[in-house]
Amino acid sequence: MSRTVFFHELGDPEVMRLEEHHVAEPGPGEVLIRVDAIGLNRAEVLFRTGRYIEPVRRFPATLGNEASGVVEAVGDGVTGVRVGQPVSTVPAFSQNDYGVYAERTVVPAAALIRRPDELGPVEGAAVWMPYVTAYGALVEVGGMKPGDTVVLNAASSSVGLAAIQVANRVGATPIAVTRTADKRETLRKEGAAAVIVTESEDVAERVRAVTGGRGAEFVFDAVAGSGVRDLASVVADGGLLLIYGALSGEPTPYPAIDLGMPPLNMRTYTMLETARDPERLRRAEAFVLSGLRSGALRPVVDRTFELEHMVEAHRYMESNVQIGKIVVTVSH
């Protein structure tokens, strides 16, 4: 048996219930893990409220695809994973099929990465979604190079902070964009070369000033909506605007069709592009693990909650006050 979080209808955090659940043995290509910590992501809020890129197919529904834990059993055909091995899950599967908001759960073996000794359970649940998203978009897709500049919207999120570190490791210049001034100093300490506060500063003006009028080779945007027009105006010639989230909840225009806008390279990105491609994931794992060993990459955990307080953890996530990752721990 396992205490597992389910929701039986779409809605606010209160629709989540912690229930006793019988966990089946892992099938072919699957692994049973004892969950020690769970990394929370915006995708879970969107899925729970019916606003995710895929709808909930059935109720009761499970949640979560990022966790750290220990392998308890392996299914047929699984190689390279052993019982007792510390692992982390990479968000590479649908929440309609698997969920890690639980004490024990079955996940696809292809979504597991060995957790290195230097990472504890909490850090092991805070690494893969942020870094695979940032690395996959900026390095794999975008080809970010030393000397490039990247503008990072929603920079205090776990992905935003990971992108700051990835940019610095590559030799690029990260410019952080945030709504309020109270996060400015923290973003500077986390490695941002410049911080733009949107409630009091003009984004385009500041980016042009920082780049000597050149603009940014990359804009990495988690917000989307009408603000894309301003962000598009700071993309350098030949640069790329990457949208990886839709926190605004607004329709997103394509600025290049507005009169007077120059040609624009613009695309969406989801980390599944990297997580579900074995070769891309192998490169991402090597990049992240080497960065963790050297200290160039350091997962930032804002706050931890216990599994019993998942509703409170989701309320906190939706408050947007956190800087970095929210992690839920599981006691056994």
Protein Blocks (a to p, Z undefined) as FASTA:
>chain_A
ZZddddfbecdfklpccdddddddddehiacdddfbdcddfklmmmmnopafbdcfbdcd
dedjbdcdddfbdcehiahiaehiacddddfbcfklpccbbfbdcddfklpccddfklcf
klmmmmmmmmmmmmmmmmmmnopaehiacddehklbmklmmmmmmmmmnopacddddfbf
klmmmmmmnopabdcdfklpcfklmmmmmnnonopfbdcdfkgmmllmmmmmmpcghiac
ddfbdfkopacddfklpghiacdddddddfklmmmmmklmmmmmmmmmmmmmnomaccdd
fbdcdfklmmmmmmmmmnopagcjddddddZZ
